[in-house]
């Protein structure tokens, strides 16, 4: 199903075959949903018509909207800095990542994978 939009505590998903809108409460979504933006396809998990979970794509590409600038010559191994993504999620990224760059994220772990 495709994530459409949220309205307060309800997040709306659309069945791309029937165009039916399904509201899902925020408490069901889980932590990995912070990496999902509008129009992304997610797997909605249900049993006998009751939704019990939403599984986002394993890997997503998101834009860095805020991070501290990197420093020339700062090449420490595995050094990271915090970055805010377009969905509002915060992760650790390597020092060379700048604002505006598109990066790949593993939604299962919340880890930076590389530049997109």
C-alpha positions in Angstrom: 0.0 0.0 0.0 1.1 3.5 -0.6 1.5 6.0 2.3 -0.6 9.1 1.4 -0.6 11.5 4.4 -1.2 11.8 8.1 -3.9 13.7 10.0 -3.0 13.9 13.7 -2.6 10.4 15.0 -4.1 8.8 11.8 -1.9 7.8 8.9 -3.6 7.1 5.6 -2.6 4.4 3.2 -4.0 3.8 -0.2 -4.5 0.5 -1.9 -3.1 1.2 -5.4 -5.5 -1.3 -7.1 -8.8 -0.2 -5.5 -7.9 3.4 -4.5 -9.3 2.6 -1.1 -7.9 4.8 1.8 -7.2 3.0 5.0 -6.5 5.0 8.2 -3.9 3.5 10.6 -3.3 4.7 14.1 0.2 6.0 14.8 0.7 3.5 17.7 0.7 0.7 15.2 3.5 2.1 12.9 6.6 1.5 14.9 10.0 3.2 15.0 11.1 2.4 11.5 8.2 4.5 10.0 10.2 7.7 10.8 12.0 7.0 7.5 8.9 6.9 5.4 7.8 9.9 3.3 4.6 10.4 1.3 4.0 8.2 -1.7 6.3 5.4 -0.5 5.1 1.9 -0.8 4.8 0.0 2.5 3.6 -3.5 3.4 0.5 -3.3 5.7 0.2 -6.3 7.9 -3.2 -7.5 8.9 -5.1 -10.5 10.3 -8.8 -11.0 9.7 -9.1 -7.3 8.6 -7.3 -5.9 11.7 -4.1 -4.1 11.0 -1.3 -5.0 13.4 1.8 -3.5 11.7 3.3 -1.5 8.8 6.5 -2.6 7.3 8.4 0.2 5.4 10.8 -0.6 2.5 14.1 -2.0 3.8 16.1 0.7 2.1 15.1 4.3 1.4 16.8 7.3 -0.2 16.3 10.6 1.8 17.7 14.1 1.7 19.8 15.5 4.5 18.1 18.7 5.6 20.4 19.7 8.5 23.9 18.7 9.6 27.0 20.4 10.7 29.6 21.2 8.0 32.4 18.7 7.6 36.0 19.8 8.2 38.8 19.5 5.6 41.5 17.1 6.8 39.2 15.5 9.3 39.6 11.9 8.2 39.2 10.0 11.4 38.1 6.4 10.8 34.4 5.8 11.4 33.9 9.4 12.7 30.2 10.5 12.5 28.0 13.5 13.1 24.3 13.9 13.6 22.1 14.7 10.6 18.4 15.4 10.2 16.6 13.9 7.3 13.6 15.3 5.3 11.2 13.1 7.3 12.5 14.6 10.6 14.4 11.5 11.6 17.9 11.9 13.0 20.8 9.5 12.2 24.6 9.5 12.4 26.4 10.1 9.1 30.0 10.3 8.1 31.7 13.7 8.4 31.8 14.3 4.6 28.0 14.3 4.2 26.6 17.8 3.6 23.2 19.4 3.7 21.1 18.7 0.6 22.7 15.4 -0.2 20.6 12.3 -0.9 21.7 9.3 1.2 20.6 5.7 1.5 19.2 4.4 4.9 18.5 0.9 6.1 15.1 1.3 7.8 15.5 -1.8 9.9 18.6 -0.5 11.7 18.4 3.3 11.0 22.0 3.2 9.7 23.6 5.2 6.9 24.5 3.0 3.9 25.9 5.5 1.4 25.3 8.3 -0.9 22.3 7.9 -3.3 
